[in-house]
Amino acid sequence: MQTKIFNELFRAIKDVAPVVTSGALVVALFSCVLFAIRTYLSLPEESFSIGATVFQSGHIHRLFLFPFHHRSLPQLLLSITALLFLTGSVEKGFGTVRFLFIFLLLASITGVIYSFLDLLQDASRHTEGLLPVVLACVALTTLHTKMTKGFLCGVSFPAVALPWVLLIICTALVPHSVLLCNVIAILIGWVHGKGWLSPVDLSESRAAVLEKTLLFKLLRSFSGVMFVPASSQERRKTLLPQINPTPGSYPVQAYAPLPSTTTAHIPATVYEGWPHSASLTPSQHPHGRLSPNSDGHNHGHFATHSVGHNHGHFSDQIVGHSCSHGHSHSHGPTQ
């Protein structure tokens, strides 16, 4: 009984959990390693944060390291959860190599703008974490998707508003997050989605060359993790693998059986895949009346004149059943 409950729980978690991609895994592992190093060496909490000190002290390296830096363990876990659930579409759309480059590009531009604005303020406030870059990736996705509506907890809203809805939720849940930095990140994601950062972006051909290096070959060899190629053709094969169904896995068309009224002396033929027999055609009696076995809507009207002024009037109307009425009138002596 316990094994059955455990299997059902594991199956439910597997259905909800996102597909782990190589780029997101690298970012999450690097964040965990940096958090462990800072905790072990007892470094200050703001040692890799961005703010006015980036320009005041010349700590340019913080512009590239602040997304991987987290002050507390809850901040680290919530940021990794948001990363795995919200950035998978960007990596599947650009490839693992280009995703890592876009991640650093969005982080550095967001860090420069926020540090400059923080320098103009009287009270400086440092920030860090994966959340700003994650929101920038969500904003980038909304400009590349064809969906016009988004759904969250059963509520429908325009897809363009999705980053702002997540901004409110994540800013309230993730500790040490700064609203101004998250807003700047969303705007930078839209700028990248418009293609205005293409001069400094990594092209697909260069990314295809980089993924042939030893580091990315090692990353590709990991089992259980999806490595998304940079080439669009290879990426399509990875994301949409060809399905070769086994014989008998799909139902086949069953043709209509031969009717039981088919006699032995009437040969049965097949016309356009359906059995055809001469007995299926309606038979006609000598007096012009259709047989009761015929279906459809038919009318027969015959008139006969004979010597002695004999008039005959017959009509048949068949609609699923056969009905016949006959009337005859005769005048004069018969011969």
C-alpha positions in Angstrom: 0.0 0.0 0.0 2.8 2.4 0.9 4.6 1.5 -2.4 1.5 2.3 -4.4 1.1 5.7 -2.7 4.8 6.5 -3.2 4.5 5.6 -6.9 1.4 7.8 -7.4 3.1 10.7 -5.6 6.2 10.3 -7.7 4.2 10.2 -10.9 2.3 13.4 -9.9 5.6 15.3 -9.1 7.0 14.1 -12.4 4.1 15.5 -14.3 4.3 18.9 -12.6 8.1 19.2 -12.6 9.6 21.0 -15.6 12.2 19.5 -17.9 15.6 20.3 -16.6 17.8 21.8 -19.3 21.6 22.0 -19.4 21.8 25.8 -19.2 19.5 26.1 -16.3 21.4 23.3 -14.5 24.7 25.1 -15.0 23.3 28.4 -13.6 21.7 26.6 -10.6 24.9 24.7 -9.8 27.1 27.7 -10.1 24.8 29.6 -7.7 25.0 26.8 -5.2 28.8 26.6 -5.4 29.1 30.4 -5.0 26.7 30.3 -2.0 28.7 27.5 -0.4 32.0 29.3 -0.9 30.7 32.6 0.5 29.2 30.8 3.5 32.4 28.8 4.2 34.7 31.8 3.9 32.3 34.0 5.9 32.4 36.7 3.3 30.2 39.8 3.7 26.6 39.4 2.4 27.1 42.3 -0.1 30.4 41.0 -1.4 28.9 40.3 -4.9 25.9 42.5 -4.9 25.4 45.4 -7.3 24.7 49.0 -6.4 26.5 52.3 -6.3 29.7 50.6 -5.2 30.1 49.1 -8.7 31.2 52.6 -9.9 32.5 54.0 -6.6 34.9 51.1 -6.0 35.4 49.8 -9.5 34.0 46.4 -8.8 33.0 45.6 -12.4 33.1 41.8 -11.8 29.9 42.2 -9.8 27.9 42.9 -12.9 28.5 39.3 -14.0 28.4 37.6 -10.6 25.4 39.2 -8.9 22.8 36.8 -10.5 24.6 33.9 -8.9 25.0 35.5 -5.5 22.3 35.0 -2.8 22.4 36.1 0.8 20.3 33.4 2.3 19.2 29.8 1.6 15.5 30.6 1.1 16.4 33.2 -1.5 18.6 30.7 -3.2 16.0 27.9 -3.3 13.2 30.2 -4.5 15.4 31.7 -7.2 16.4 28.3 -8.5 12.7 27.3 -8.5 11.8 30.3 -10.6 14.7 29.7 -12.9 13.7 26.1 -13.7 10.0 26.9 -14.2 10.3 30.2 -16.1 13.4 30.1 -18.3 13.0 26.7 -20.1 11.2 28.3 -23.1 14.1 30.7 -23.7 16.7 27.9 -23.7 14.5 25.8 -26.0 14.1 28.7 -28.4 17.7 29.8 -28.6 19.7 26.7 -27.5 21.9 26.1 -24.5 24.9 28.1 -25.6 23.0 31.1 -26.6 20.9 30.9 -23.5 24.0 31.2 -21.3 25.2 34.1 -23.3 21.8 35.9 -23.2 21.7 35.2 -19.5 25.0 37.1 -18.9 24.1 39.8 -21.4 20.8 40.6 -19.7 22.4 40.4 -16.3 25.2 42.8 -17.2 23.0 45.4 -18.8 20.5 45.3 -16.0 23.4 45.6 -13.5 24.9 48.7 -15.2 21.6 50.5 -15.4 20.6 49.8 -11.8 24.0 50.7 -10.5 23.9 54.0 -12.3 20.4 54.8 -11.0 21.5 53.7 -7.5 24.4 56.0 -7.7 22.0 59.0 -8.2 20.0 58.1 -5.1 20.7 59.3 -1.7 20.2 56.0 0.0 22.0 53.2 -1.7 20.5 49.7 -1.8 22.3 46.6 -3.0 20.6 43.7 -4.8 21.5 40.3 -6.1 19.9 37.0 -7.2 18.5 35.2 -10.2 15.1 36.8 -10.1 15.9 39.9 -12.2 17.3 37.9 -15.1 14.5 35.4 -14.8 11.9 38.1 -15.2 13.9 39.5 -18.2 13.7 36.0 -19.8 9.9 35.9 -19.2 9.6 39.4 -20.9 11.7 38.1 -23.8 9.5 35.1 -24.2 6.2 37.1 -24.3 7.5 38.9 -27.5 8.4 35.7 -29.3 5.4 33.6 -28.4 2.2 33.5 -30.5 -0.1 33.2 -27.5 -2.2 36.2 -26.8 -3.6 35.0 -23.5 -1.9 33.8 -20.3 -3.4 31.8 -17.5 -2.3 31.8 -13.9 -4.3 30.1 -11.2 -7.3 30.0 -13.4 -7.2 33.7 -14.2 -6.8 34.8 -17.8 -4.9 38.0 -18.8 -2.9 39.2 -21.8 0.4 37.5 -22.4 2.2 40.9 -22.4 1.1 41.4 -18.8 2.6 38.1 -17.6 6.0 39.6 -16.5 4.3 42.3 -14.5 2.1 39.7 -12.7 5.1 37.6 -11.9 6.9 40.7 -10.8 4.4 41.4 -8.1 4.3 37.8 -7.0 8.1 37.1 -7.0 9.0 40.5 -5.4 6.6 39.6 -2.5 7.8 36.1 -2.1 11.6 36.1 -2.7 13.5 37.9 0.0 16.1 40.6 -0.6 14.6 41.5 -4.0 14.5 45.1 -5.2 11.5 46.3 -7.2 13.4 48.8 -9.2 16.0 46.3 -10.4 13.2 43.8 -11.4 11.4 46.5 -13.4 14.6 47.4 -15.2 15.2 43.7 -16.0 11.7 43.4 -17.6 12.3 46.4 -19.8 15.7 45.0 -20.9 14.1 41.7 -21.7 11.6 43.5 -24.0 14.4 45.4 -25.6 16.2 42.1 -26.4 12.9 40.7 -27.7 12.5 43.6 -30.1 15.9 42.7 -31.6 17.6 46.0 -30.5 20.5 44.1 -28.9 21.3 42.0 -31.9 24.6 43.8 -32.6 26.0 42.5 -29.3 24.1 39.2 -29.4 25.7 35.8 -30.2 24.7 34.5 -33.6 23.5 30.9 -34.2 26.6 30.0 -36.3 29.0 31.1 -33.6 27.0 29.3 -31.0 27.2 26.1 -33.1 31.0 26.4 -33.2 31.2 27.0 -29.5 29.1 24.0 -28.6 31.7 21.7 -30.2 34.3 22.6 -27.5 35.2 20.2 -24.8 33.1 21.9 -22.1 29.9 21.7 -24.0 30.6 18.2 -25.2 30.9 17.2 -21.6 27.7 19.0 -20.8 25.9 17.2 -23.7 27.0 13.8 -22.3 25.0 14.3 -19.1 22.0 11.9 -18.9 18.7 13.0 -17.7 19.4 16.7 -18.7 18.2 18.2 -22.0 21.0 19.9 -24.0 19.4 22.1 -26.7 21.6 22.5 -29.8 22.2 25.9 -31.3 21.2 24.9 -34.9 17.5 25.3 -35.6 17.3 22.0 -37.5 19.0 20.0 -34.7 17.0 21.9 -32.1 13.8 20.8 -33.9 14.9 17.2 -33.9 15.7 17.4 -30.2 12.4 19.1 -29.1 10.2 17.3 -31.6 11.5 13.8 -32.0 10.1 11.7 -34.8 7.6 9.1 -33.7 7.7 5.7 -35.4 4.6 3.8 -34.3 4.8 0.0 -34.1 2.5 -1.9 -36.4 -0.9 -2.5 -34.8 -0.7 0.5 -32.4 -3.2 2.5 -34.5 -6.7 1.2 -35.4 -7.2 0.3 -39.0 -10.3 1.0 -41.1 -12.7 -1.9 -41.1 -14.6 -2.2 -44.4 -18.3 -2.9 -44.5 -19.1 -6.7 -44.6 -20.8 -8.3 -47.5 -24.6 -8.6 -47.0 -26.1 -12.0 -46.2 -28.4 -11.8 -49.2 -25.5 -12.2 -51.6 -25.9 -15.4 -53.4 -23.3 -17.8 -54.7 -24.0 -17.2 -58.4 -23.5 -13.4 -58.1 -19.8 -12.5 -58.0 -18.8 -9.9 -55.4 -16.3 -7.2 -56.4 -14.5 -4.4 -54.5 -15.0 -0.8 -55.7 -12.8 1.9 -54.2 -12.2 -0.2 -51.1 -15.9 -1.1 -50.5 -17.4 -4.5 -51.4 -19.8 -4.2 -54.3 -22.2 -6.9 -55.4 -24.9 -6.9 -58.1 -27.4 -7.9 -55.5 -27.0 -4.5 -53.8 -28.6 -2.8 -56.8 -32.4 -2.5 -56.7 -34.2 -5.2 -58.7 -37.1 -4.3 -60.9 -40.3 -6.3 -61.5 -41.7 -6.8 -64.9 -44.5 -4.4 -64.3 -42.2 -1.5 -63.5 -42.5 -1.7 -59.7 -39.4 -1.7 -57.5 -38.8 -4.5 -55.1 -39.4 -3.9 -51.4 -35.7 -4.3 -50.6 -34.8 -1.1 -52.3 -34.1 2.0 -50.2 -34.4 5.7 -51.1 -37.2 7.7 -52.5 -38.6 6.5 -55.8 -41.8 7.0 -57.7 -43.3 4.9 -60.5 -46.2 6.0 -62.7 -47.4 3.9 -65.5 -50.5 4.1 -67.7 -51.8 1.4 -70.0 -54.6 1.6 -72.7 -56.3 -1.4 -74.0 -59.1 -2.1 -76.4 -62.4 -1.6 -74.8 -61.2 1.6 -73.2 -59.3 0.0 -70.3 -57.4 2.5 -68.2 -54.8 1.5 -65.6 -53.2 3.7 -63.0 -50.4 2.4 -60.7 -48.1 4.3 -58.4 -45.4 3.2 -56.0 -43.7 5.3 -53.4 -40.9 3.7 -51.4 -39.4 5.4 -48.4 -37.8 2.7 -46.3 -41.0 0.6 -46.9 -43.0 -0.4 -49.9 -46.5 0.7 -50.4 -48.6 0.1 -53.5 -52.1 1.3 -54.5 -53.9 0.2 -57.6 -57.0 1.6 -59.2 -58.6 0.4 -62.5 -61.6 1.5 -64.4 -63.2 -0.1 -67.4 -65.9 1.1 -69.7 -67.7 -0.7 -72.4 -67.9 -4.4 -73.2 -64.8 -6.5 -73.2 -63.7 -8.5 -76.0 
